[in-house]
């Protein structure tokens, strides 16, 4: 077996078969840590292409992100990707974090501008001595070593983008700066994803774009998050879930069914794989795999 940290995700996504990946967030306490590692153990047999660990708002989880990602690289068969954002960091600090990742055996980095601590719709104020755009951080990571670089993509446009075309221009600029693949924000209409892919291809860039999948297990939570990040929960989706109002088990089952249908449509349309936002739990992801007839 190739040890996790030597595998470049950009190559795996471009050259391999369909990619399946899982995203975790840094735990806040000991109970959260146990839940995270249980989810990792549950999902490891699915042999994902990679797993990623997010980075808290304002860089608040930097040390935990480095520690958890390094432990995944060292103690499991999984290929680990760490996130890195511009928020709250100078260029020198970012260089130090990249050195820490390299020392921990992490060769894959998801590069993000990141959101202000007030949220994705708040005005952006760059850190003194830091960066304004994710593209600048992509350039730094590319200069700092042999990292494989992933970036974020937004099927419905980033909240700060003036248009979908402008948003596609930003993604293309990140690809030309050295990004090897992208992972999308959550979305619920396949046509939004395919529209983004078409816009990027029309600009002459063949960047692999992995769709990010978030099953709707709690409609109110997803709607609130969607409002923040500019993701719409379409009326037909809302109708199918609220048809089971008062029956939490049926509502949850409808959310899993909808996610599985979206996954089917994406793969049938040529998506290079699926990236699951796990929220540090494995059950929903395993249920979607079962619905897709994909087993361990």
C-alpha positions in Angstrom: 0.0 0.0 0.0 1.3 3.5 -0.8 1.5 5.5 2.4 -1.2 8.1 2.5 0.9 11.2 2.5 2.8 10.3 -0.7 -0.3 10.3 -2.8 -1.1 13.4 -4.7 -4.9 14.0 -4.8 -4.7 16.1 -8.0 -3.2 13.0 -9.8 -5.7 10.6 -8.2 -8.7 12.7 -9.2 -7.4 13.3 -12.7 -6.1 9.8 -13.5 -8.0 7.5 -11.2 -11.4 6.0 -11.3 -14.3 7.9 -9.7 -13.2 9.7 -6.6 -15.1 9.4 -3.3 -14.0 11.6 -0.4 -15.1 12.6 3.1 -14.7 15.9 4.9 -14.3 16.3 8.7 -14.0 19.2 11.0 -11.6 19.6 14.0 -13.2 18.5 17.2 -13.9 21.0 20.0 -13.5 18.7 22.9 -12.7 15.1 24.0 -16.2 13.8 23.2 -16.0 15.4 19.8 -12.6 13.8 19.2 -14.0 10.4 20.0 -16.9 10.9 17.6 -14.6 12.1 14.9 -12.3 9.0 15.2 -15.4 6.7 15.3 -16.5 8.3 12.0 -13.0 7.9 10.5 -12.9 4.2 11.6 -16.4 3.6 10.1 -15.6 5.2 6.8 -12.0 4.0 6.3 -13.2 0.6 4.9 -14.8 2.5 2.0 -11.2 3.3 0.8 -11.9 6.9 -0.1 -9.6 8.7 -2.5 -8.9 11.2 0.3 -10.3 12.7 3.4 -10.0 16.4 4.4 -10.0 18.3 7.6 -11.4 21.8 7.7 -10.0 25.0 9.2 -12.0 27.1 11.6 -13.2 30.7 11.0 -10.4 33.1 11.5 -7.8 30.3 11.8 -9.2 29.4 15.1 -8.5 25.7 14.8 -5.1 25.8 13.2 -3.3 23.6 15.7 -6.1 21.0 15.9 -6.4 20.9 12.1 -2.6 20.2 11.8 -2.7 17.6 14.6 -5.8 15.7 13.4 -4.7 15.7 9.7 -1.2 14.6 10.7 -2.7 11.8 12.8 -4.8 10.6 9.9 -1.8 10.5 7.7 0.3 8.7 10.3 -2.2 6.2 11.8 -4.6 5.3 9.0 -4.4 4.1 5.4 -6.2 7.3 4.3 -4.8 10.1 2.2 -5.3 13.2 4.2 -5.8 16.8 3.0 -5.5 19.8 5.3 -7.4 23.1 4.7 -5.7 26.4 4.9 -7.3 29.9 4.7 -6.0 33.5 4.3 -8.1 34.7 7.3 -6.2 36.2 10.2 -2.8 35.1 8.9 0.3 37.0 7.6 2.3 35.5 4.7 5.0 34.4 7.2 2.4 32.6 9.4 1.0 30.8 6.4 4.5 29.7 5.4 5.0 28.4 8.9 1.7 26.4 8.7 2.7 24.9 5.4 6.1 23.9 7.0 4.1 22.2 9.8 2.0 20.3 7.3 5.0 19.2 5.4 6.7 18.0 8.7 3.5 16.1 9.6 3.7 14.2 6.3 0.8 16.1 4.7 1.3 16.6 1.0 -2.2 17.8 0.0 -3.7 21.2 0.9 -7.2 22.7 0.3 -6.5 26.4 -0.3 -9.3 28.8 0.6 -9.7 32.5 1.1 -11.9 31.7 4.0 -14.7 33.7 5.5 -14.5 36.6 7.9 -15.4 35.6 11.5 -18.7 37.5 11.0 -19.6 35.1 8.1 -19.3 34.7 4.3 -21.4 37.8 3.6 -19.4 40.1 5.8 -17.1 42.6 4.1 -13.6 41.2 3.5 -10.7 42.9 5.3 -7.3 41.4 4.5 -4.9 40.8 7.4 -1.9 43.2 7.4 0.9 41.3 5.7 -1.5 38.7 4.5 -3.5 38.0 1.3 -6.7 39.2 -0.2 -7.4 36.4 -2.7 -7.3 32.6 -2.6 -5.3 32.8 -5.8 -2.4 34.5 -4.0 -2.4 31.7 -1.4 -2.4 29.1 -4.2 0.7 30.8 -5.6 2.4 30.7 -2.2 1.6 27.0 -1.7 2.9 26.1 -5.1 6.1 27.9 -4.4 6.6 26.2 -1.0 7.0 22.6 -2.1 5.4 19.6 -3.6 1.9 20.1 -2.3 -1.1 19.0 -4.4 -3.5 21.9 -4.3 -7.3 21.9 -4.1 -9.6 24.9 -4.1 -13.2 25.7 -3.5 -15.9 26.1 -6.2 -19.4 27.6 -6.0 -22.1 26.1 -8.3 -24.4 29.0 -7.4 -21.7 31.6 -7.1 -19.8 32.8 -4.1 -21.9 35.3 -2.1 -19.4 38.1 -3.0 -19.3 37.3 -6.7 -21.0 39.9 -9.0 -22.1 37.2 -11.4 -21.7 33.5 -12.2 -19.3 34.4 -15.0 -17.2 36.4 -12.7 -17.2 33.5 -10.2 -16.0 31.2 -13.0 -13.2 33.6 -13.8 -12.0 33.5 -10.2 -12.0 29.6 -10.3 -10.1 29.6 -13.6 -7.5 32.1 -12.2 -7.0 29.7 -9.2 -6.5 26.8 -11.6 -4.0 28.8 -13.7 -2.1 29.7 -10.5 -1.6 26.0 -9.7 -4.8 24.5 -8.3 -5.1 20.8 -9.5 -8.7 20.2 -8.5 -11.7 21.8 -6.9 -14.4 20.8 -4.5 -17.8 22.5 -4.6 -19.8 24.1 -1.8 -23.0 22.1 -1.1 -25.9 22.4 -3.6 -29.1 20.6 -4.4 -29.6 20.9 -8.2 -27.4 18.9 -10.5 -27.8 21.6 -13.2 -26.1 24.2 -11.0 -23.1 21.9 -10.8 -23.0 21.1 -14.6 -23.5 24.8 -15.3 -20.3 25.6 -13.4 -18.4 22.9 -15.1 -19.5 24.2 -18.5 -18.5 27.8 -17.6 -15.0 26.6 -16.6 -14.6 24.4 -19.7 -15.7 27.3 -21.9 -12.7 29.2 -20.5 -10.4 26.5 -21.8 -9.7 24.9 -18.3 -10.2 21.2 -17.6 -9.9 21.4 -13.8 -11.6 18.4 -12.2 -14.5 19.7 -10.1 -15.7 17.4 -7.3 -19.3 18.0 -6.3 -19.8 18.5 -2.5 -22.7 16.5 -1.1 -24.6 17.5 2.1 -27.6 15.4 2.8 -30.5 17.3 4.4 -31.0 15.7 7.8 -32.3 18.9 9.4 -34.1 21.3 6.9 -34.0 24.4 9.2 -30.2 24.0 9.7 -29.5 23.5 6.0 -31.7 26.5 5.0 -29.9 28.7 7.5 -26.5 27.6 6.3 -27.7 27.9 2.7 -28.7 31.6 3.2 -25.3 32.3 4.6 -23.3 30.8 1.7 -25.7 31.6 -1.1 -27.1 28.0 -1.7 -30.8 27.7 -2.4 -32.8 24.8 -1.1 -35.2 24.3 -4.1 -39.0 24.3 -3.5 -39.4 20.7 -4.8 -36.7 19.5 -2.3 -38.4 21.4 0.6 -41.8 19.9 -0.4 -40.5 16.3 -0.4 -39.0 16.7 3.0 -41.8 18.7 4.6 -44.3 16.1 3.4 -43.0 14.0 6.3 -43.4 16.9 8.9 -43.9 15.4 12.4 -42.1 12.2 11.5 -38.4 12.8 12.0 -37.3 9.3 10.8 -39.2 9.7 7.5 -37.9 13.3 7.1 -34.4 12.0 7.5 -35.0 9.1 5.1 -36.3 11.6 2.5 -33.1 13.7 2.9 -31.0 10.6 2.3 -33.1 9.6 -0.7 -32.8 13.1 -2.2 -29.0 13.1 -1.7 -28.7 9.6 -3.3 -30.7 10.8 -6.3 -28.5 13.9 -6.7 -25.4 11.7 -6.5 -26.8 9.3 -9.2 -27.6 12.3 -11.5 -24.1 13.8 -11.0 -22.2 10.6 -11.7 -24.4 9.8 -14.7 -23.6 13.3 -16.1 -19.9 12.8 -15.8 -18.9 14.2 -12.4 -15.4 12.8 -11.5 -16.7 11.7 -8.1 -18.4 12.8 -4.9 -17.2 14.7 -1.8 -19.3 14.1 1.3 -19.6 16.6 4.1 -19.9 14.2 7.0 -20.3 16.6 10.0 -18.0 14.1 11.8 -20.6 11.3 11.6 -20.6 8.3 9.3 -24.2 7.1 9.3 -25.7 9.4 6.6 -22.8 8.9 4.3 -23.0 5.1 4.7 -26.7 5.2 4.0 -26.2 7.2 0.8 -23.6 4.6 -0.3 -26.1 1.9 0.4 -28.8 3.7 -1.7 -26.2 4.0 -4.5 -25.5 0.3 -4.2 -21.9 1.0 -3.4 -20.6 -1.1 -0.6 -17.3 -1.6 1.2 
